């Protein structure tokens, strides 16, 4: 496929592009303005058109409706605001049939609804409408896009229910409808034929998962699943343990209150990111044996209780960067097992009932953030902490620390921006 050289971007905006035999035009990120669009009307043989990252601000001219051979259109990151999606599609697809396979209109301030006619794009494989101002319901006709592999409609103002016709898209691999205003119930019907699905992000909607069969097993194996702010609880959703390939799992603020199954975390051999924060999950901190691949764990603001030892001293962790156990009911001392956590940058243990001294082995890490406020930690600030030269935040308020405040805080930990030592027992 012949590519038009990028030096065409330096041509006068009034220059006519008269080569009707041109099949591919890529002038992305070239500072192109809307006035150039009138010069494209003769390019009726175009198969691929990339105008992404430019300065298009006006309506797409109707003359471009002659582009009946287009398979790929990329207008990502322009500023085609105050135009309805319906008008936009009508501008491009006045043809009796469309061969379009890929359409990207993300980050353009496009308004209006997704028209029912979207279902006529039977060859469409990728549809990206992310980060616009599109409102109204997701049309039921979306289920007619039998060739669709990637659907991105997140960060809009879509409302109403999630149509169960999505469950008919057997070729769909990526599905993102996050950060909208969707409501209602989601059942097995929404996933029934999604055998190819690998990525789903439906977070920041007000959806309720209500399965008719409690032990139902989905037909897919996901790598990413984000259901933040859904209603999944009060019972721990059993379908999660069927997803053996998960690398990213976010079920924060989902109303789960039942105990976490003991084998839950060890079910995922490849898990990198786990966020279960802001639930009401209760029970002991049974996180021993978590995979060494873990980089991020946030189980803050729950009801976990017991000792830190099973998690900190029995795990094979080697890659952890972020650990947030704050706002739980954890107790006992903070063990000296930090040699296993050599990559750790963020540690939050605030508002528990932890006691004993601050472990000296913390000083061997590369921590940038420490928060242990609101515990019963005692003893002195040991000099090993002066080795935390990358530390930005040190929060130790509301504990029982004693002795004098060491001078090395002001001379060694030079990157420190926030220091909280209030409500302790310092001299």
C-alpha positions as CSV (number, residue, x, y, z in Angstrom):
1,X,0.0,0.0,0.0
2,X,1.5,3.3,-1.1
3,X,2.1,5.9,1.7
4,X,2.0,9.6,0.9
5,X,5.3,11.2,2.2
6,X,4.9,13.4,5.2
7,X,6.5,16.4,3.5
8,X,3.1,17.0,1.9
9,X,2.2,18.5,5.2
10,X,4.3,21.5,4.3
11,X,2.3,22.2,1.2
12,X,0.0,25.2,1.1
13,X,-3.4,24.3,2.7
14,X,-5.0,25.4,-0.6
15,X,-3.1,22.9,-2.6
16,X,-5.3,20.4,-4.4
17,X,-4.6,16.7,-3.9
18,X,-5.7,15.6,-7.3
19,X,-4.3,12.1,-7.5
20,X,-7.5,10.1,-7.6
21,X,-5.4,6.8,-7.6
22,X,-4.1,7.5,-4.1
23,X,-5.1,4.7,-1.7
24,X,-3.4,5.6,1.5
25,X,-3.0,9.1,3.1
26,X,-1.1,9.5,6.4
27,X,-0.6,13.1,7.5
28,X,-1.1,12.5,11.3
29,X,0.5,15.0,13.7
30,X,1.4,17.5,11.1
31,X,-0.5,20.5,12.2
32,X,-3.2,20.2,9.6
33,X,-6.2,22.4,9.9
34,X,-9.8,21.9,8.6
35,X,-9.2,24.0,5.5
36,X,-7.2,21.1,4.0
37,X,-10.3,18.8,4.0
38,X,-11.8,20.5,0.9
39,X,-8.7,19.4,-1.0
40,X,-9.3,15.7,-0.4
41,X,-12.7,15.4,-2.1
42,X,-11.2,13.8,-5.3
43,X,-9.4,11.0,-3.5
44,X,-12.3,8.6,-4.0
45,X,-10.0,5.5,-4.1
46,X,-8.7,6.0,-0.6
47,X,-8.5,2.9,1.5
48,X,-6.7,4.4,4.6
49,X,-7.0,7.9,5.9
50,X,-5.0,9.1,9.0
51,X,-5.5,12.7,10.1
52,X,-4.9,12.0,13.8
53,X,-3.3,14.5,16.1
54,X,-4.0,17.6,14.0
55,X,-6.0,20.8,14.4
56,X,-9.3,19.8,12.7
57,X,-12.0,22.0,14.3
58,X,-14.9,22.2,11.7
59,X,-17.5,19.8,10.5
60,X,-16.5,17.1,8.0
61,X,-17.6,18.2,4.6
62,X,-20.4,16.2,2.9
63,X,-18.1,15.7,-0.2
64,X,-16.1,13.1,1.7
65,X,-19.2,10.9,1.6
66,X,-17.8,9.7,-1.7
67,X,-15.1,7.7,0.1
68,X,-16.9,4.4,-0.3
69,X,-13.6,2.3,-0.4
70,X,-12.3,3.5,3.0
71,X,-11.4,0.7,5.4
72,X,-9.4,2.7,8.0
73,X,-10.2,6.2,9.4
74,X,-8.1,7.7,12.2
75,X,-9.1,11.1,13.5
76,X,-7.9,10.6,17.1
77,X,-7.0,13.7,19.0
78,X,-8.4,16.6,17.0
79,X,-11.0,19.1,18.2
80,X,-14.0,18.3,16.1
81,X,-16.3,19.6,18.8
82,X,-20.0,20.6,18.7
83,X,-20.7,17.9,16.0
84,X,-23.0,15.0,16.6
85,X,-21.8,11.5,16.0
86,X,-24.9,10.9,13.8
87,X,-23.9,13.8,11.5
88,X,-20.3,12.6,11.4
89,X,-21.2,9.1,10.3
90,X,-23.7,10.5,7.7
91,X,-20.9,12.7,6.3
92,X,-18.7,9.7,5.6
93,X,-21.1,6.9,4.8
94,X,-23.5,8.0,2.2
95,X,-22.5,4.9,0.2
96,X,-25.0,2.1,-0.1
97,X,-22.5,-0.1,1.6
98,X,-19.4,0.5,3.6
99,X,-16.2,-1.5,3.7
100,X,-15.0,0.3,6.8
101,X,-13.0,-1.9,9.2
102,X,-11.5,0.6,11.6
103,X,-12.8,4.0,12.9
104,X,-11.1,6.0,15.6
105,X,-12.7,9.3,16.7
106,X,-11.4,9.4,20.3
107,X,-10.6,12.7,22.1
108,X,-12.7,15.0,19.8
109,X,-15.5,16.5,22.0
110,X,-18.0,14.8,19.7
111,X,-21.6,15.0,21.0
112,X,-24.9,13.4,20.3
113,X,-25.9,9.7,20.4
114,X,-24.6,6.5,18.9
115,X,-27.1,6.0,16.1
116,X,-28.9,2.8,15.5
117,X,-27.4,2.7,12.0
118,X,-24.0,1.9,13.5
119,X,-25.1,-1.7,13.2
120,X,-24.9,-1.5,9.4
121,X,-21.1,-1.3,9.5
122,X,-20.9,-5.1,9.1
123,X,-17.1,-5.2,8.3
124,X,-16.1,-3.0,11.3
125,X,-13.4,-4.6,13.4
126,X,-12.3,-1.6,15.6
127,X,-14.5,1.2,16.9
128,X,-12.9,3.8,19.2
129,X,-15.1,6.6,20.5
130,X,-13.2,7.1,23.8
131,X,-13.2,10.4,25.6
132,X,-15.9,12.4,23.9
133,X,-19.2,13.8,25.1
134,X,-21.5,11.2,23.5
135,X,-24.7,10.6,25.4
136,X,-27.8,8.5,25.3
137,X,-28.0,4.7,25.4
138,X,-25.8,2.1,23.7
139,X,-28.0,1.0,20.8
140,X,-29.1,-2.6,20.7
141,X,-27.9,-2.8,17.1
142,X,-24.3,-2.8,18.4
143,X,-24.8,-6.6,18.6
144,X,-25.0,-6.7,14.8
145,X,-21.3,-5.8,14.4
146,X,-20.4,-9.5,13.9
147,X,-16.8,-8.7,12.8
148,X,-16.1,-6.4,15.8
149,X,-12.9,-7.2,17.6
150,X,-12.2,-4.0,19.6
151,X,-14.9,-1.7,21.1
152,X,-13.8,1.4,23.1
153,X,-16.6,3.7,24.2
154,X,-15.3,4.7,27.6
155,X,-15.2,8.2,29.1
156,X,-18.4,9.5,27.6
157,X,-21.9,10.3,29.0
158,X,-23.6,7.1,27.9
159,X,-26.6,6.2,30.1
160,X,-29.3,3.5,30.3
161,X,-28.7,-0.2,30.5
162,X,-25.9,-2.2,29.0
163,X,-27.5,-4.0,26.1
164,X,-27.2,-7.8,26.3
165,X,-26.7,-7.8,22.5
166,X,-23.0,-7.3,23.3
167,X,-22.9,-10.9,24.4
168,X,-23.3,-11.9,20.7
169,X,-20.0,-10.5,19.6
170,X,-18.0,-13.7,19.4
171,X,-14.9,-12.0,17.9
172,X,-14.6,-9.3,20.5
173,X,-11.3,-9.2,22.3
174,X,-11.2,-5.7,23.8
175,X,-14.3,-4.1,25.5
176,X,-14.1,-0.8,27.3
177,X,-17.3,1.1,28.4
178,X,-15.8,2.6,31.6
179,X,-16.5,6.0,33.0
180,X,-20.1,6.4,31.8
181,X,-23.5,6.7,33.4
182,X,-24.7,3.2,32.7
183,X,-27.2,1.6,35.2
184,X,-29.1,-1.7,35.5
185,X,-28.4,-5.4,35.8
186,X,-25.8,-7.4,34.0
187,X,-26.3,-11.2,33.6
188,X,-24.8,-14.2,31.8
189,X,-26.5,-13.0,28.6
190,X,-24.1,-10.1,28.4
191,X,-21.2,-12.5,28.1
192,X,-22.7,-15.7,26.6
193,X,-20.8,-15.8,23.3
194,X,-17.7,-13.7,24.1
195,X,-15.4,-16.6,23.6
196,X,-12.5,-14.3,22.4
197,X,-12.7,-11.6,25.1
198,X,-9.3,-10.8,26.8
199,X,-9.8,-7.3,28.1
200,X,-12.9,-5.8,29.8
201,X,-13.1,-2.4,31.6
202,X,-16.5,-1.4,32.8
203,X,-15.4,0.5,35.8
204,X,-17.1,3.7,37.1
205,X,-20.6,2.8,36.1
206,X,-23.6,1.9,38.4
207,X,-24.1,-1.6,37.2
208,X,-25.2,-4.7,39.2
209,X,-23.9,-8.1,38.5
210,X,-26.8,-10.6,39.0
211,X,-26.1,-14.1,37.7
212,X,-28.9,-16.6,37.5
213,X,-26.5,-19.4,38.1
214,X,-24.1,-18.7,41.1
215,X,-21.3,-21.0,39.8
216,X,-21.6,-20.0,36.2
217,X,-18.3,-20.1,34.4
218,X,-17.7,-17.5,31.5
219,X,-16.7,-18.7,28.1
220,X,-13.6,-16.5,28.1
221,X,-10.2,-16.2,29.9
222,X,-9.5,-12.5,30.6
223,X,-6.1,-10.8,31.1
224,X,-7.7,-7.6,32.4
225,X,-11.0,-7.2,34.4
226,X,-12.0,-3.9,35.9
227,X,-15.5,-3.6,37.6
228,X,-14.8,-0.8,40.0
229,X,-17.9,0.8,41.5
230,X,-20.2,-2.1,40.3
231,X,-22.4,-4.0,42.8
232,X,-20.9,-7.5,43.0
233,X,-21.5,-8.3,46.6
234,X,-22.3,-9.1,49.3
235,X,-21.0,-12.6,48.4
236,X,-17.5,-12.9,46.9
237,X,-18.1,-13.5,43.1
238,X,-17.1,-17.1,42.4
239,X,-16.7,-16.5,38.6
240,X,-13.4,-14.6,39.3
241,X,-11.6,-17.8,40.3
242,X,-12.3,-19.2,36.8
243,X,-10.1,-16.5,35.3
244,X,-6.7,-18.2,35.5
245,X,-4.9,-15.7,33.0
246,X,-5.7,-12.5,34.9
247,X,-2.9,-10.0,35.1
248,X,-5.0,-7.0,36.2
249,X,-8.0,-7.2,38.5
250,X,-9.9,-4.2,40.0
251,X,-13.0,-5.0,42.0
252,X,-12.7,-2.0,44.4
253,X,-15.8,-0.4,45.9
254,X,-18.1,-3.3,44.8
255,X,-20.0,-4.1,48.0
256,X,-18.3,-7.4,48.8
257,X,-18.6,-8.3,52.5
258,X,-18.1,-12.0,52.7
259,X,-14.7,-13.5,53.6
260,X,-12.2,-13.9,50.7
261,X,-11.7,-17.6,49.7
262,X,-8.3,-18.9,51.0
263,X,-7.3,-20.0,47.5
264,X,-8.4,-16.7,45.8
265,X,-5.1,-15.0,45.3
266,X,-3.1,-18.1,44.5
267,X,-5.5,-18.9,41.7
268,X,-3.8,-16.3,39.5
269,X,-0.3,-17.3,38.4
270,X,0.2,-14.2,36.3
271,X,-1.4,-11.5,38.4
272,X,0.4,-8.1,38.5
273,X,-2.3,-5.7,39.7
274,X,-4.9,-6.4,42.4
275,X,-7.3,-3.7,43.8
276,X,-10.0,-4.9,46.3
277,X,-10.1,-1.6,48.3
278,X,-13.1,0.0,49.7
279,X,-15.2,-3.1,50.3
280,X,-16.2,-4.8,53.5
281,X,-14.2,-8.0,53.1
282,X,-13.6,-9.5,56.5
283,X,-11.4,-12.4,57.7
284,X,-7.7,-13.1,58.3
285,X,-5.1,-11.7,56.0
286,X,-4.6,-15.0,54.1
287,X,-2.3,-13.8,51.4
288,X,0.6,-16.2,51.8
289,X,1.9,-17.8,48.6
290,X,1.0,-14.9,46.3
291,X,2.8,-15.1,42.9
292,X,6.2,-13.4,42.5
293,X,4.8,-11.5,39.6
294,X,2.7,-9.2,41.8
295,X,3.5,-5.5,41.5
296,X,0.5,-3.8,43.0
297,X,-1.8,-4.8,45.9
298,X,-4.4,-2.5,47.4
299,X,-6.8,-4.1,49.9
300,X,-7.2,-1.0,52.0
301,X,-10.5,0.0,53.7
302,X,-11.8,-3.5,54.4
303,X,-12.1,-5.7,57.5
304,X,-9.0,-7.8,57.3
305,X,-7.5,-8.8,60.6
306,X,-4.6,-10.7,62.1
307,X,-0.9,-10.6,61.6
308,X,1.3,-9.3,58.8
309,X,3.6,-12.2,59.0
310,X,1.8,-14.6,56.6
311,X,1.9,-12.0,53.9
312,X,5.3,-10.4,54.4
313,X,7.4,-13.4,55.4
314,X,5.9,-16.3,53.5
315,X,5.4,-14.9,50.1
316,X,7.8,-15.3,47.2
317,X,7.4,-11.6,46.2
318,X,10.2,-10.1,44.2
319,X,8.6,-7.4,42.1
320,X,6.1,-5.6,44.4
321,X,6.1,-1.8,43.9
322,X,2.9,-0.8,45.7
323,X,1.4,-2.3,48.9
324,X,-1.6,-0.7,50.6
325,X,-3.1,-2.4,53.7
326,X,-4.4,0.8,55.3
327,X,-7.7,1.1,57.2
328,X,-8.1,-2.5,58.3
329,X,-8.0,-4.3,61.6
330,X,-4.4,-5.7,61.4
331,X,-2.5,-6.2,64.6
332,X,0.8,-7.5,66.0
333,X,4.3,-6.3,65.2
334,X,5.6,-5.3,61.7
335,X,8.0,-8.2,61.0
336,X,11.6,-7.9,59.7
337,X,11.0,-9.6,56.4
338,X,11.5,-6.7,54.1
339,X,14.5,-8.2,52.2
340,X,11.9,-10.0,50.0
341,X,10.4,-6.6,49.0
342,X,13.4,-4.9,47.5
343,X,11.5,-3.2,44.7
344,X,8.8,-1.6,47.0
345,X,8.2,2.1,46.5
346,X,4.8,2.7,48.2
347,X,3.9,1.3,51.7
348,X,0.6,2.2,53.5
349,X,-0.2,0.6,56.9
350,X,-2.3,3.5,58.3
351,X,-5.2,3.1,60.7
352,X,-4.6,-0.4,61.9
353,X,-3.6,-1.7,65.4
354,X,0.0,-2.5,64.6
355,X,2.5,-2.4,67.5
356,X,6.2,-2.8,68.1
357,X,9.0,-0.9,66.5
358,X,9.6,0.2,62.9
359,X,11.6,-2.6,61.3
360,X,15.2,-1.7,60.6
361,X,15.2,-3.6,57.3
362,X,12.9,-1.0,55.8
363,X,16.0,1.1,55.4
364,X,17.3,-1.2,52.8
365,X,14.4,-0.6,50.4
366,X,13.8,2.1,47.7
367,X,10.7,3.4,49.3
368,X,9.3,6.8,48.2
369,X,6.1,6.7,50.4
370,X,5.6,5.4,53.9
371,X,2.4,5.9,55.9
372,X,2.0,4.2,59.3
373,X,-0.2,6.8,61.0
374,X,-2.9,5.7,63.5
375,X,-1.2,2.6,64.9
376,X,0.5,1.7,68.2
377,X,4.0,1.7,67.0
378,X,6.6,2.5,69.7
379,X,10.4,2.9,70.1
380,X,12.8,5.3,68.5
381,X,13.3,6.2,64.8
382,X,16.3,4.0,64.0
383,X,19.2,5.4,62.0
384,X,18.7,2.8,59.3
385,X,15.8,4.9,58.0
386,X,18.3,7.6,56.9
387,X,19.2,5.3,54.0
388,X,15.8,6.0,52.4
389,X,17.2,8.8,50.2
390,X,14.4,8.6,47.7
391,X,11.7,9.1,50.3
392,X,9.1,11.8,49.5
393,X,6.5,11.2,52.2
394,X,6.9,10.0,55.7
395,X,3.7,9.8,57.8
396,X,4.1,8.5,61.3
397,X,1.6,10.5,63.2
398,X,-0.7,9.2,66.0
399,X,1.6,6.5,67.3
400,X,3.6,6.0,70.5
401,X,7.1,6.8,69.2
402,X,9.6,8.0,71.8
403,X,13.1,9.6,72.0
404,X,14.2,12.7,70.2
405,X,13.6,13.6,66.5
406,X,16.8,12.7,64.8
407,X,18.8,15.3,62.9
408,X,19.3,13.0,59.9
409,X,15.7,13.7,58.8
410,X,16.8,17.2,57.8
411,X,20.3,16.2,56.4
412,X,20.0,12.8,54.8
413,X,16.5,12.4,53.6
414,X,16.7,15.4,51.3
415,X,13.9,14.6,49.0
416,X,11.3,14.6,51.7
417,X,8.3,16.8,50.9
418,X,5.8,15.7,53.6
419,X,6.7,14.8,57.2
420,X,4.1,14.0,59.8
421,X,5.3,13.1,63.3
422,X,2.5,14.6,65.3
423,X,0.7,13.0,68.3
424,X,3.6,10.8,69.4
425,X,5.7,10.8,72.6
426,X,8.9,12.4,71.4
427,X,11.1,14.3,73.9
